[in-house]
Amino acid sequence: MLTIIDKYILKRYLATFTVMLLLFIPIGIVVDVSEKINKMLENKVPFLEIALYYYNFTVYFANSLFPIFLFLSVIWFTSKLANDTEIIAILSSGISFTRFLRPYIIGASIVSVFVLLMGFFVVPAASEGFNNFRYTYLKGGGKEAMRGDNTDVYRQISDNEFIYVNSFNTESKTAFNFSLEKFKNQKLVHKITASRIKWNPKDSTYTMYDYTKRTVGELNDKIEKLPEKKAVFTFDLEDLTPVVYIAETLSLGKLNAFIKKEKERGSSNINVYLVVLYKKYSVPVSAFILTIIAVAVSAMKRRGGMGTNLAIGIALAFAFVFFDKIFGVLAEKSSIPPMLAVWLPNIAFGILAIYLLRNAKR
């Protein structure tokens, strides 16, 4: 059962976190508008598109900086409790420091579940809208830039089939210098080449131009040549190089299915997708770690007052976000296992939380 003190602290925890979000999100929007207003006017972006973008921006921004907001809010109201000697009164009544933490842990649990569900279902849609707007209206290269590098793409589309295209255009659904190789028992069965292949949305077929098919025989190869040929394939040209932020736009179930498919295809970007998946779990867990650190740092009444606690809090919060980003990039670009890289900041700050908590109990 929650006591009156528990309810009081829990209410302050959730209320301060909410106020912190409501305080910083409008500031973020104002800064973003001031940076992008010229581009928006230049590209004559419709007002409804802008309004939708800033809804998506709010969700994306809040999710990205959630650890900082939570950490600062806990530092803020706990420092106020310490300055008003409320914490001394609570502990003097016989309540242990561990028992004093209970409402904080309950608050962290509520925030964690909320962030976890947001990350599974709400943030992906907001991320898609946010990034689509940026690449369509604000970034050079427009929609083509969403796909990253569209040249020299080589992909495995099944257990024994491989395709290659020299380049392709996502707008016209056309790829150039196409080839498809099929193997059986590690031996080439046939190879199809075409100077150009185009997707036909009306009948869900592909048209290949300057078509050549070479079927490998035991003694002689069979060669078939046609100026134009229609065929049905199991791949989509857009799947050759998915948009650079594709993993951020998928809900949990779709993301797991997408990662499984990309692993089978031997995608070189698999670490990028795994980082996004693991962060869906690591970020909510950070709520507990940052809450314990914030309480341990700010529960003590200091000579400098709240200012000292806030300075320490801001430094630690930005250090956490910095290491989180650094290890995320290392996982994407190096040989560090993505799971280890994503969880390292939580592990390091978890050890710090235990150390600070033991000192605070003294």
Buried (B, 14 or more C-beta within 10 A) or exposed (E): EEEEBBEBBBEBBBEBBEBBBEEBBEEBBEEBEEEBEEEBEEEEBEEEBBEBBBEBBBBBBBBBBBBBBBBBBBBBBBBBBBBEEBBBEBBEEEBEBEBBBBBBBBBBBBBBEBBBEBBBEBBBBBBBBBBBBBBBBBBEEEEEBBBEEBEEBEBEBEEEBBBBBBEBBBEEBBBBBBBBBBBEEEEEEBBBBBEBBBBEEEEEEBBBBBBBBBBBEEEEEEEEEEEEBEBEBEBEBBBBBBBBBBBBBBBBEEBEEBBEEBEEBEBEBBBBBBBBBBBBBBBBBBBBBBBBBBBBBBBBBBEEEBEBBBEBBBEBBEBBBEBBEEBBEBBBEEEBEBBEBBBBBBEBBBEBBBEBBEEBEE
